Amino acid sequence: MKEINLTGKKRTDVGKKAAKSLRKEGFIPCNMYGEKESISFAIAEGELRKAVFTPIIYVCNIDIDGTPHKAIIKEIQQHPVTDAMLHVDFYEINETKAITVGIPVKTTGHAIGVRDGGKLAMSIRKINVTAPYKQIPEELTIDVSSLALGKSIKVGALHFDGLDIATSPEVVVCSVRMTRQARSAASGEEEGAGGEAAATEGAAAE
């Protein structure tokens, strides 16, 4: 997992009024949870955006008033209309403790079903895995080369060395769906075959 450095400052005043005041000053109120006591702090919005608005899952090295902490983002609260950040929760980690985090899925290969006229459709974009953070990759690669038309790949069929998969095994990751063009082609072939059969029968009758 990639790492990013952030700087925070402890906050002593908590509550809606204090949080609103912080946001007006350009800071986002945050909490950090872990094995020890939780910490209330704030990070400049412009700095925090680099870790939040990205597909990359970062390990955050957070300096809070001179004390280093290593954490991952646990939850982001956003405004329902503007999507502006309102509050961010972090979860403190270490090199040995296993964590569960959603990792982006990347496909490789050209599916057989796509060559036959289908379309590859992703049902989920991330798979939850559990492991010490240093064993967790930036993305999970899935080979779809043998995926036929109308078939799918479920989480239960996947395996990644050193990782325990936390997402339900019944969840579909991707599938090759029949397109209208493929249906039309298949229908045309069936009609053509039917016509040829009828012509053959007619010739035999003569």
Secondary structure, DSSP 8 states (H G I E B T S, - for coil): --EEEEEEEE----SHHHHHHHHHTTEEEEEEESSS--EEEEEEHHHHHHHHSSSS--EEEEEETTEEEEEEEEEEEE-TTT--EEEEEEEE--SSSEEEEEEEEEEES--HHHHTT-EEEES-SEEEEEEEGGG--S-EEEE-TT--TT-EEEGGG---TT-EE-S-TT-EEEEEE--HHHHHHHHHHHHHHHHHHHHHHHHHH-
